[in-house]
Amino acid sequence: MSTAGARPLFDIHAVVDWSAASVATTGKDSIWIAVGQGDQATLSNPPTRTQACREIEALCRKANAKGQRALIGFDFPFGYPKRLAQTIAPDGDWRTIWRFFEAALTDDDSNKNDRFDVAAKVNALFAAGGPFWGNGLKRDIPGLPRKKPTGWGETLPDNLRACDSRASRAQEVWKLSGVGSVGGQAITGIARLQKLVGACNAKVWPFETLGEGDTHVFAEVFPSLVPIEFPPGAFRDAVQVETLARALARLDQAGALQKILEAPASAHPDVRRFEASILGLEHQAELAAACRPKPATPSLRYVKDPKAIYAKSFATVAREARLDRFGPGLDDVATRIIHACGMVEVADRLTFSEGAYEAGRAALHSGAAVLCDCRMVAAGIIAQRLPRDNDIVVTLNEPGVPELAQSLGTTRSAAAVELWRDRLEGAIVAIGNAPTALFHLLEKLHQGWPKPALILGFPVGFVGAAESKAALCRDPAGCEFLALRGRRGGSAMASAAVNALAAGLPELAL
């Protein structure tokens, strides 16, 4: 089977939990069929083996009509240790056993069957007694003991197949009754599959080589091979087949099923000629991971419409912040600043000169530049809303600033203010980070530098932030200003103030 291409190997992934029951039954310990396509699986619970086989055959016919391929897993052993086939026929293999069970077993449409008698017939072929045991009927059957015999690997075949010895909780194929017995399921299942293989044009894994032209594949599975979570009150068999069907589909989608199907290719020849194997035995970790439920995507209810988000946010600010104390225009600026930090209480610390709003608006509409102390302030300004395509200037990272800071004995932020002088007249200054930038600006203004139209003072921090803004409010050197007293501040607030001066609040049509 080719590994080329990303397309999954199969379109349908089905798993069948088999039953050797002698009466028609549903629910616990009955037949369950899970048919998966993608990550969805549908369940059915046919009461008889005849009806189950009809469903499987119908599934394959429909798939054929659509050009689809199905992988169908059955949870009973497909083979036996080699001595069984060689006892039936010296040159026998798995086909010998399948044909023998098909011919020997009587299994009618109501589930009545003689699997215990068939096992006794097989035992009769062995000179010293055969390997099948566990007569579960009230009547004695000659040649079929109720208790487990001795002589395994000597007078009898091996007790376990290679795969059973490696799979935790796997039972021996010879056991016909009691907890975990699979012997009756294997006899009744193999007899039915011998007919289904031809009816469905299927290949049997791992006995047969799988090719590009093969339509469907039957494989042995063991749902108890990996841990599976069981919801309270659910039928375990139903949960297992549904989970495993989804897992096989996920592995196929991920491109991992190819290696799982190829795993027995290098195994002992007995595996592919007599014993069969369990699909996924060599890849239990991957199979277990695929069986785990996908994390549920939380269903979160939240507002998604941007206009509604803005409207509710600004309505909250208007309701809680007492904006009437700021006056027309400046109330929009206060709203933007509060919205930027999510703290209504900052309104109580906003301090401004009487003409701050008018001066800032006029400066922007005249084409004045916006001088920023850091890139974060500049990044928060919505350039397309500036009325005159105003320049946004950041000098912090200009060449020579570190050397200038060293020569002045100050910070880079303060030294960067030295480069503002030629553009300072009538500009908007937005400081949202460095207290030293605001301190240095005030020093230069008192020394006679050109005056900006408006200073937005929002430096943040524990050292100098509150003090620099207090100095601005005490003596702004004849400049209009807007500042946030105390330690709080930040680039988002400074840029929000510029945005409000440029364009106010958005018009919201809800």
Protein Blocks (a to p, Z undefined) as FASTA:
>chain_A
ZZehjbdfbfbdcdddddfbfbdcehjhiacddddehjbdcddddfbfklmmmmmmmmmm
mmmmnopacddddfbdfbdcfklmmmmpmkbcfklmmmmmmmmpccdfkopacklmmmmm
mmmmpmnbpfbehiabfbdcehiafbdcehehilpccfbdfklmmmghiacfkbmgdehi
aklmmmmmmmmmmmmmmmnopacdfkbccdfklmbdcddddfklpccdddehiafklmmm
mmmmmmmmmmmmnopmmmmmmmmmmmcfklmmmnopaehklmmmmmmmmmpccddddddd
ddfblklmmmmmmmmmmmmnopmlnoghjlmmmmmmmmmnopaklmmmgccdfklmmmmm
mmmmnopacddfbfklmmmpcfklpmnlpacddfklgghklmmmmmnopafklmmmmmmm
mmmgopacddfkbmmlmmmmmmmmmnopacdfbdcdfbecjehjlmmmmmmmmogghpac
dddedjbecjklmmmmmmmmmnopadddZZ
